[in-house]
Every structure is written in C-alpha cells, then in structure tokens.
Amino acid sequence: MDFLQPATWAEALEAKAAARDAVPIAGGTDVMVAVNFGRLRPTTLIDLTRVPELQEWGLDDGAVRLGAGVPYARVITELGDRLPGLAMAARTIGSPQIRNRGTVGGNLATASPAGDAHPALLAAGAEVEVASARGTRRIPVSEFYRGVKRSALADDELIAAVRIRPPAGPQQYSKIGTRNAMVIAVAAFGLALHPDRRAVGTGIGSAAPTPRRAPEAEEFLAGELDGLWESRGELPAATAGRFGELVAAAAAPIDDVRGTAAYRVHALSVMARRTLTWAWSEYRADYRKGDPTCA
C-alpha cells in the first residue's frame, strides 16, 4: 500500500488526479474500521491531516464554510451556536476519542445511510464543496447521496468543505440506537425551521438506502405553519401527529441486526413529532422573551 502525505491542498488534488483509486483519510474513524474488517483494501491512502485549509472554518457570503477536516469536537465547541442541528448530531457520535478524530467530511465521503451528520445537513440545506485538479463545484447535499455508500464525487475529486447557512429558526436532532452511546443509529431525524422563508427542512438517517429528506412532510408543515409563523400560537397536536406520519412514510427501511423496518418507521414518526414539538416550543419561547405580552 502506498501512503501519501500532501502538505497543501494543491498537492492533495494532484495526488488524487494521479491515483484515482486512492482513498483519502483524515480521522480514519470509518476508513480504518473498513480496513481492519477486510472490507477495504486500498492500494493508496492519501493522508489529508497535514493540509491546513481543511482544518479551518469561517464565514463566506453569509454561510459557514466548514473545512472537511474539522473534527466533530470542534463543531460542538466552536459552532454550537451557529450550527445547532449539526452540533446536536455531533454530540451523539461515538466516544470523545471518536469526536476528536472523526470529521463531517469523512462522514460525507463514506456516505453511509447511518451517518449521523447527514440528517442535520439535509435539514439545514447544506452544500458540499468538492474539488479536483479540474476545478471546484458545489453539490446540494440532497443530491450528494447516490446509493448505499455511494456519492456524487467523481473519482478525481476530494471534499473540500461543507457550506451551511446559520439558521433563522430552531433546529433539532434525534437519534435512536440499541444503547445510549457508542452506537450506530437504528434511525435518526433532523429538523430545521426556516421562518425567514416560511419553510421546513427535514433529514432522515438509517431508514433508507441513502439519507433523504421528507418533502411531503416539509410541504405539509410549511402550509400548516403559514398562519402561525408571526402569531407563534400553539401547535395543534394533530399537526405534529400528521407530520410524524408523513416523515415515516418517506422512509424505506430494511430489517437488519439493529432493528426491524417496522420499528424504524414507528421510531421516525415519534422522533419527528417530538423534534417538531421541541423546535416550535423553542421558537415560541424566543419570541416571548422579546415580547412577554405575546401568546
């Protein structure tokens, strides 16, 4: 096995162009598991940990540009206020050691249906910035996943960053597993309320061949909230219940060692209903802080 250690982004892209079957490695929390279990036998590894641009985040045209090599631990400590949904997801990932090594870029590159970051990225409407020696392009995250552990990356491309606009409203994330920590999701759900454009974002994880949105649930809820965004009145229980049903209907789960398809569908319905209730309560509470006379 060849092991390459580029020191710059340009060198990394050149290395990938020259060895298109090379596997990039940053935290190694997915790659090394696959290697150790014999599921992956790369001829070349490209170590990206020495590329400084990948370890940085910043604001760019109103969006947070999160370098592909920024670990989950820094998402939690440095971006919890700007990207609350992603930070919530990051807190559920593995152990402190995993969170110190694993990256959102690595989660995307693996493209596992059970990747914990995916529902939050889908709900937030993130974009994946990818690059090659040919140039740079942005892919809406909803178009990034192409199949089980398959993505829209070309064989000469690397993930440079994820671009996420800070939310105008509350975000929530929920995950269920076979235990409380150090677990692969049986099902996961991300929710984002976008009051600035009267829209709703959703993300489903570990309950379909790819991470996916629930478009019908988004449209239904946006319509139901049409008269509530400004009044911030109470959310009808029937609205939350129907939203949960539509989220569950958008899934296409399987039976496996972690859970049955029926359990995943039920869990998604419950998680969607609960996260909506939490998010709407937060939205109303923030309003009342500014105007205590409001309903």
C-alpha positions as CSV (number, residue, x, y, z in Angstrom):
1,M,0.0,0.0,0.0
2,D,1.3,3.5,-0.9
3,F,0.8,6.2,1.7
4,L,0.9,9.8,0.5
5,Q,1.1,12.8,2.8
6,P,0.5,16.0,0.8
7,A,1.2,19.3,2.7
8,T,-1.0,21.5,0.6
9,W,-4.5,21.3,-1.0
10,A,-3.0,21.6,-4.5
11,E,-0.7,18.6,-3.7
12,A,-3.6,16.6,-2.5
13,L,-5.6,17.3,-5.6
14,E,-2.7,16.4,-7.8
15,A,-2.2,13.1,-5.9
16,K,-5.9,12.2,-6.3
17,A,-5.7,13.0,-10.0
18,A,-2.7,10.7,-10.4
19,A,-4.2,7.9,-8.3
20,R,-7.9,7.9,-8.8
21,D,-8.5,4.8,-6.8
22,A,-6.7,6.3,-3.8
23,V,-8.7,6.6,-0.6
24,P,-8.5,9.8,1.4
25,I,-8.0,9.5,5.1
26,A,-8.4,12.2,7.8
27,G,-9.8,11.0,11.1
28,G,-9.7,7.4,9.9
29,T,-12.8,6.5,12.0
30,D,-14.5,5.0,9.0
31,V,-11.6,4.0,6.8
32,M,-9.6,2.1,9.3
33,V,-12.7,0.2,10.5
34,A,-13.3,-1.0,6.9
35,V,-9.6,-1.9,6.6
36,N,-9.5,-3.8,9.8
37,F,-12.6,-5.8,8.9
38,G,-11.2,-6.6,5.5
39,R,-14.0,-4.7,3.7
40,L,-11.5,-2.2,2.1
41,R,-8.1,-2.9,0.7
42,P,-6.9,0.4,-0.9
43,T,-3.8,0.4,-3.0
44,T,-3.1,4.0,-1.9
45,L,-4.1,6.2,1.0
46,I,-3.9,10.0,0.9
47,D,-3.4,11.4,4.4
48,L,-5.1,14.8,4.5
49,T,-4.3,15.7,8.1
50,R,-1.4,18.0,7.0
51,V,-3.5,20.2,4.7
52,P,-4.1,23.3,6.8
53,E,-7.1,24.6,4.8
54,L,-9.1,21.5,5.7
55,Q,-8.8,22.2,9.4
56,E,-10.4,25.7,9.2
57,W,-13.8,27.1,9.2
58,G,-15.1,30.6,8.6
59,L,-17.9,32.8,7.2
60,D,-18.3,33.2,3.5
61,D,-21.1,35.1,1.9
62,G,-23.3,34.6,4.9
63,A,-22.6,30.9,5.2
64,V,-20.4,28.9,7.5
65,R,-17.7,27.2,5.4
66,L,-16.7,24.2,7.4
67,G,-13.4,22.6,6.3
68,A,-13.7,18.9,5.6
69,G,-11.1,18.1,8.2
70,V,-12.6,19.9,11.1
71,P,-13.4,17.3,13.8
72,Y,-16.8,16.9,15.5
73,A,-15.4,18.1,18.8
74,R,-14.7,21.5,17.3
75,V,-18.1,21.6,15.7
76,I,-19.6,21.2,19.2
77,T,-17.3,23.7,21.0
78,E,-16.8,26.3,18.3
79,L,-20.0,26.1,16.2
80,G,-22.7,25.0,18.6
81,D,-24.4,28.4,18.5
82,R,-24.1,28.9,14.7
83,L,-24.9,25.3,13.6
84,P,-27.1,23.9,16.4
85,G,-28.5,21.0,14.5
86,L,-25.1,19.7,13.4
87,A,-23.7,20.2,16.9
88,M,-26.5,18.1,18.3
89,A,-25.8,15.4,15.9
90,A,-22.0,15.6,16.6
91,R,-22.7,15.1,20.3
92,T,-24.3,11.7,19.6
93,I,-21.3,10.4,17.7
94,G,-19.1,7.7,19.2
95,S,-16.9,8.5,22.1
96,P,-14.8,11.6,23.0
97,Q,-11.9,10.0,21.1
98,I,-14.0,9.5,18.0
99,R,-15.4,13.0,18.2
100,N,-11.8,14.3,18.4
101,R,-10.8,12.5,15.2
102,G,-13.9,12.0,13.1
103,T,-15.0,14.7,10.6
104,V,-18.1,15.8,8.8
105,G,-16.1,15.5,5.6
106,G,-15.3,11.9,6.3
107,N,-19.0,11.2,7.2
108,L,-19.9,12.5,3.8
109,A,-17.2,10.7,1.9
110,T,-18.3,7.3,3.4
111,A,-22.0,8.2,2.5
112,S,-23.3,5.6,4.8
113,P,-27.1,5.6,5.2
114,A,-26.5,5.6,9.0
115,G,-24.0,8.5,9.0
116,D,-25.0,10.7,12.0
117,A,-24.3,14.1,10.3
118,H,-26.4,13.5,7.3
119,P,-29.9,14.3,8.7
120,A,-28.8,17.6,10.2
121,L,-27.1,18.6,6.9
122,L,-30.2,17.7,4.9
123,A,-32.5,19.7,7.2
124,A,-30.2,22.7,7.0
125,G,-30.0,22.6,3.2
126,A,-26.2,22.3,3.2
127,E,-23.9,22.3,0.1
128,V,-20.9,20.1,-0.3
129,E,-17.9,21.8,-1.9
130,V,-15.8,19.4,-3.8
131,A,-12.6,20.0,-5.8
132,S,-10.3,18.3,-8.3
133,A,-7.4,19.5,-10.4
134,R,-10.1,20.5,-12.9
135,G,-11.8,22.9,-10.6
136,T,-14.3,23.3,-7.8
137,R,-18.1,22.8,-7.7
138,R,-20.9,22.8,-5.1
139,I,-23.4,20.0,-4.7
140,P,-26.6,20.4,-2.7
141,V,-26.4,17.7,0.0
142,S,-29.8,16.3,-1.1
143,E,-28.2,15.4,-4.4
144,F,-24.9,14.1,-3.0
145,Y,-26.1,10.7,-1.9
146,R,-26.4,8.3,-4.9
147,G,-26.8,4.9,-3.2
148,V,-25.6,2.8,-0.3
149,K,-22.2,4.2,0.5
150,R,-22.1,5.9,-3.0
151,S,-21.9,9.6,-3.6
152,A,-21.8,12.2,-6.4
153,L,-18.0,12.5,-6.1
154,A,-16.1,11.9,-9.3
155,D,-13.1,9.6,-9.0
156,D,-10.6,12.5,-9.1
157,E,-12.5,14.7,-6.6
158,L,-12.0,15.4,-2.8
159,I,-14.4,17.0,-0.4
160,A,-13.1,20.5,0.5
161,A,-15.8,21.8,2.8
162,V,-19.4,21.9,3.7
163,R,-21.3,25.2,3.4
164,I,-24.2,25.7,5.8
165,R,-26.2,28.9,6.3
166,P,-26.8,29.7,10.0
167,P,-30.4,29.1,10.8
168,A,-33.1,31.7,11.2
169,G,-35.1,29.4,13.4
170,P,-34.7,26.4,15.7
171,Q,-33.0,23.1,14.7
172,Q,-33.4,19.7,16.4
173,Y,-31.9,16.3,16.0
174,S,-32.9,12.9,17.4
175,K,-31.3,9.5,17.2
176,I,-32.3,6.1,18.5
177,G,-29.9,3.2,18.9
178,T,-29.6,-0.1,20.6
179,R,-28.0,1.6,23.6
180,N,-27.4,5.2,24.7
181,A,-23.8,5.8,23.4
182,M,-21.2,4.4,21.1
183,V,-23.8,3.1,18.8
184,I,-24.8,3.1,15.1
185,A,-28.2,4.7,14.6
186,V,-31.2,2.5,14.2
187,A,-32.9,5.6,12.9
188,A,-32.2,9.3,13.1
189,F,-34.0,12.5,12.2
190,G,-33.1,16.1,11.7
191,L,-35.4,19.1,11.6
192,A,-34.9,22.8,10.8
193,L,-37.5,25.6,10.9
194,H,-36.8,28.4,8.4
195,P,-39.1,31.3,9.4
196,D,-37.3,33.7,7.2
197,R,-38.5,31.9,4.1
198,R,-41.5,30.1,5.7
199,A,-40.0,26.7,5.0
200,V,-39.2,23.5,6.8
201,G,-36.2,21.2,6.4
202,T,-36.0,17.5,7.3
203,G,-33.4,14.8,7.2
204,I,-33.9,11.0,7.6
205,G,-31.0,8.7,8.6
206,S,-30.6,5.0,8.7
207,A,-34.0,4.3,7.3
208,A,-33.5,4.2,3.5
209,P,-30.7,3.2,1.1
210,T,-29.5,6.8,1.3
211,P,-30.0,9.7,3.8
212,R,-33.0,11.6,2.5
213,R,-35.5,14.4,3.1
214,A,-39.2,14.0,3.6
215,P,-40.6,16.5,1.0
216,E,-44.3,15.9,1.6
217,A,-43.8,16.3,5.3
218,E,-42.0,19.6,4.7
219,E,-44.7,20.9,2.4
220,F,-47.5,19.9,4.8
221,L,-45.9,21.5,7.8
222,A,-45.0,24.7,6.0
223,G,-48.6,25.0,5.0
224,E,-49.8,24.4,8.5
225,L,-47.5,27.0,9.9
226,D,-48.5,29.6,7.4
227,G,-50.7,31.3,9.9
228,L,-48.5,30.6,12.9
229,W,-45.1,32.0,11.9
230,E,-46.0,35.5,13.1
231,S,-48.5,34.8,15.8
232,R,-46.4,32.0,17.2
233,G,-49.5,30.3,18.6
234,E,-49.7,26.8,19.9
235,L,-49.0,24.0,17.5
236,P,-52.1,21.7,17.1
237,A,-51.4,18.2,18.3
238,A,-53.0,16.9,15.1
239,T,-50.4,18.8,13.0
240,A,-47.5,17.3,14.9
241,G,-49.0,13.8,14.6
242,R,-49.6,14.1,10.8
243,F,-46.1,15.5,10.3
244,G,-44.7,12.4,12.1
245,E,-46.8,10.1,9.8
246,L,-45.6,11.8,6.6
247,V,-41.9,11.6,7.8
248,A,-42.3,7.9,8.5
249,A,-44.0,7.4,5.0
250,A,-40.9,9.0,3.3
251,A,-38.6,6.2,4.7
252,A,-37.7,3.0,3.0
253,P,-36.1,0.9,5.8
254,I,-35.0,-2.7,6.0
255,D,-34.8,-5.3,8.7
256,D,-31.2,-5.8,9.9
257,V,-29.3,-6.7,13.1
258,R,-30.0,-3.3,14.7
259,G,-33.8,-3.2,14.2
260,T,-36.8,-4.1,12.0
261,A,-38.2,-1.9,9.3
262,A,-41.5,-1.6,11.2
263,Y,-39.6,-0.4,14.3
264,R,-37.7,2.2,12.2
265,V,-40.9,3.5,10.7
266,H,-42.5,3.9,14.2
267,A,-39.4,5.5,15.7
268,L,-39.2,8.1,12.9
269,S,-42.8,9.0,13.4
270,V,-42.2,9.5,17.1
271,M,-38.9,11.4,16.6
272,A,-40.4,13.7,14.0
273,R,-43.4,14.6,16.3
274,R,-41.1,15.2,19.3
275,T,-38.5,17.3,17.5
276,L,-41.2,19.4,15.9
277,T,-42.8,20.0,19.4
278,W,-39.4,20.9,20.8
279,A,-38.5,23.2,17.9
280,W,-41.8,25.0,17.9
281,S,-41.7,25.5,21.7
282,E,-38.2,27.0,21.3
283,Y,-39.5,29.3,18.6
284,R,-42.4,30.5,20.7
285,A,-40.1,30.9,23.8
286,D,-37.6,33.1,22.0
287,Y,-40.5,35.3,20.8
288,R,-41.9,35.7,24.3
289,K,-38.5,36.7,25.6
290,G,-38.7,39.8,23.4
291,D,-42.5,40.4,23.9
292,P,-43.9,38.9,27.1
293,T,-47.5,40.0,26.1
294,C,-47.4,37.7,23.1
295,A,-49.5,34.5,23.2
